[in-house]
Amino acid sequence: MILIGMFDSPFVRRVAVTMHFLNMPFEHHNWSVGKDFELIRRYNPLGRVPTLVLDDGETLIESAAILDFLDEHAGPERALLPRAGRARRLALQYMSIASGVAEKGVLQIYENAFRPAEKRHEPWVERCRVQMHAGLNELEKHTKVCKEDWLLSARITQADITLACVYRFLNEALLARAASRQYPALDNFCARLEVFKEFRAVSISAFSPPTAS
Ligand SMILES: N[C@@H](CCC(=O)N[C@@H](CS)C(=O)NCC(=O)O)C(=O)O
């Protein structure tokens, strides 16, 4: 399989980390949504990442849909999203908040990367910032009271992977510039996950925002 997209995207990274946890080898095309836009569009009509090209040439887009495929491919015993009930509901809830937070972070970055200074609209950026921090506060609350090693059960789930990838991305791209230690429970929880070989295998170096061309 070929995974398209840079690992400093939390959406790409959660797919890559998941493939490592599920022992699914892949080739990586480290293409940028900025300068490699036309290349990505050959595989994904939206020109977005992650995009996963399967061995038979079929192409999957949208990280949630890709993760769904990977879980199905891994089988019910190894799947990373809990199968049913409250654990599944909560996992999806945490993943939805984390993805929403990531999207709000990406929008703030794109405001600078893709929009000329005179066309930027600070109230819109501030709205994204408020939404991002509200989501992070919610995740901080859940992480603080979580009694097990993982958010939902005695084993790792997709909620843990998604949360760690999103938080790392935000730290690299946005939060480090703000006051540190805003989210101590998230700091501790995510640092613990980053030590796993599956996370280390998908390392991100210094974050650099995309450029428009
Ligand atoms: N909902 C999408 C979000 C993916 C996403 O936002 N990808 C960004 C990179 S972090 C992207 O492709 N940006 C280029 C664009 O949207 O034009 C997913 O989960 O796959």
PDBQT file of the ligand as one rigid body, heavy atoms in Angstrom, charges set to zero:
ROOT
HETATM    1  N1  LIG A 301     -11.132  15.253   7.269  1.00  0.00    +0.000 N 
HETATM    2  C1  LIG A 301      -9.895  15.018   6.575  1.00  0.00    +0.000 C 
HETATM    3  C2  LIG A 301      -8.937  16.134   6.907  1.00  0.00    +0.000 C 
HETATM    4  C3  LIG A 301      -7.621  15.966   6.181  1.00  0.00    +0.000 C 
HETATM    5  C4  LIG A 301      -6.874  17.288   6.097  1.00  0.00    +0.000 C 
HETATM    6  O1  LIG A 301      -7.315  18.328   6.576  1.00  0.00    +0.000 OA
HETATM    7  N2  LIG A 301      -5.744  17.226   5.416  1.00  0.00    +0.000 N 
HETATM    8  C5  LIG A 301      -5.007  18.426   5.162  1.00  0.00    +0.000 C 
HETATM    9  C6  LIG A 301      -3.560  18.262   5.595  1.00  0.00    +0.000 C 
HETATM   10  S1  LIG A 301      -3.468  18.251   7.356  1.00  0.00    +0.000 SA
HETATM   11  C7  LIG A 301      -5.088  18.675   3.670  1.00  0.00    +0.000 C 
HETATM   12  O2  LIG A 301      -5.175  17.774   2.874  1.00  0.00    +0.000 OA
HETATM   13  N3  LIG A 301      -5.075  19.962   3.292  1.00  0.00    +0.000 N 
HETATM   14  C8  LIG A 301      -5.119  20.418   1.950  1.00  0.00    +0.000 C 
HETATM   15  C9  LIG A 301      -6.481  20.904   1.585  1.00  0.00    +0.000 C 
HETATM   16  O3  LIG A 301      -7.461  20.673   2.321  1.00  0.00    +0.000 OA
HETATM   17  O4  LIG A 301      -6.593  21.527   0.531  1.00  0.00    +0.000 OA
HETATM   18  C10 LIG A 301      -9.319  13.675   6.988  1.00  0.00    +0.000 C 
HETATM   19  O5  LIG A 301      -9.573  13.258   8.124  1.00  0.00    +0.000 OA
HETATM   20  O6  LIG A 301      -8.642  13.024   6.168  1.00  0.00    +0.000 OA
ENDROOT
TORSDOF 0
